[in-house]
Amino acid sequence: MKSFQYIIMMAVAAIAFYSCNDGPMKIEGGTPPGQLTNVKFTPLNGGGFFLYNIPSNVDYLYARAEYTLDNGQTISKTSSVYSDTLFIEGLGTVKEYEVKLFSVNRTGGESTPLIQRITPLEPTTKAVLQTISVQPGFSALVIDWKNPLQETITVLATVTVGSKEVTLVQSSNLVIDRFTIPNLAGVPHGVKVRIRDIYGNETEAKDFGSNTPYVDGPISKKGWSFLRNNLLYGNRWDYGSAEDPQFQTPLADYKGTFRDDSLKNARETNVEGRIEKFWDNVYDYRPVLNLNYFHTGTQSYPFSYFIDMGRRIVASRFKIWQRDTWDQLYTSENVRTFEIWISDDKDPTDGVLTDWELVGRYRIVRPDGTNLFALYTARSGHEFMLYPDNPRFTRPFRYLRFKAIDQAGNPVSGNSGCSSEITLWGTEANGSIIDDPATLTGIIPGWEN
């Protein structure tokens, strides 16, 4: 009985696969849908988009465009049943192209093609190349561009290093993006850039001439100290206002500025947390439970800590390391958003410390990718340029204010803060660089995992 059923099943399968006269049967689409109507085209860089009315067929599924690139490749683009817009891209020349538009039903049947002759704007590759800028970074060169259509492009930067040319590549589909070429000496480097898209269109190389990176180095933290509240107010401090220095206040005439988010530090110590651990060249490392971070305890945001560099410096960039204890990376009490302020008050002992300048606001963001990559990034330290849009050194300064804006675990109403370490790059005020091997710059050997 089972053998007979098997024979019948095979016979039915054979009939389904073959017709008597025509070999393999074709799946028919039934009645073809009507064509798209009221079609209008708007040109964009390297393509554009069609607006249209869909046919009245109840089984209409989507619209499809078919066209040929300059290299002979046929491209098919589709849009959904819910859309009246169809985008095309990848056209490498400002010339007339023929595009066939189809409406497609649920069984795969297609309408008669509607022929459209369109002319795109200049290719995306050329449009992006026109936005490229090359400027000096710190021991690096910085390449910026804009890609408003968010098409996937590849930036190929050829850099002259000594007598050799090295090409570095980065792909992106972001509206605004940046490519940093690191580890360069402070000597002139020639730079040429070309842009390629996923369809094989590529620009000629554009020469951006010779560019010389700025030279900076890790700032030695020897001489750094915590600028306690009484030092912020010079000799205007009421030492008799409380026995515990933590609760002492300025003299009456200066109490108006002694409040959170003003000239007042958050708590100096809390349980195992100490503000001095913020610059001791050791970051918090969960496997050894070294508890190396500052901790504010209960504290509203924003709050600040003030640091005396011990001498005048200029800064270019910095790194921040998070608290790691009990798996708190990228969450919990770790400070997420913060500001850097600087002051070069020549004589802070004559009254309230002044001359504060906001350098910028920065945010620690968990990077895309695997958990291992996020962990490696945190161990390496989150690096920021102080002036990312226009890399340069700060003016000379002696005092730094670290102002926390929100925390990672609860950015809206978090009421405590932690962070593990900060390192600045730059030079001394006279342009020299102090070689201090103790300055933390990345992963501590043996603490990679």
Secondary structure, 3 states (H helix, E strand, C coil): CHHHHHHHHHHHHHHHHEECCCEECCCCCCCCCCCCEEEEEEEEECEEEEEEECCCCCCEEEEEEEEECCCCCEEEEEECCCCCEEEECCCCCCCCEEEEEEEEECCCCECCCEEEEECCECCHHHHHHHHCEEEECECCEEEEEECCCCCCEEEEEEEEECCEEEEEEEEECCCEEEEEECCCCCCCEEEEEEEEECCCCECCCEEEEEECCECCEECCCCCCEECCHHHHCCCCEEHHHCCCHHHCEECHHHHHHCCCCCCCCCCCEECCEEHHHHHCCCCCCHHHCCCCCEECCCCCCCEEEEEEEEEEEEEEEEEEECCCCCCCCCCCCEEEEEEEEEECCCCHHHCCCCCCEEEEEEECCCCCCCHHHHHHHHHHCEEEECCCCCCCCCCCEEEEEEEEEEECCCCCCCCCCEECEEEEEEEECCCCCCCCCCCCCCCCCCCCC
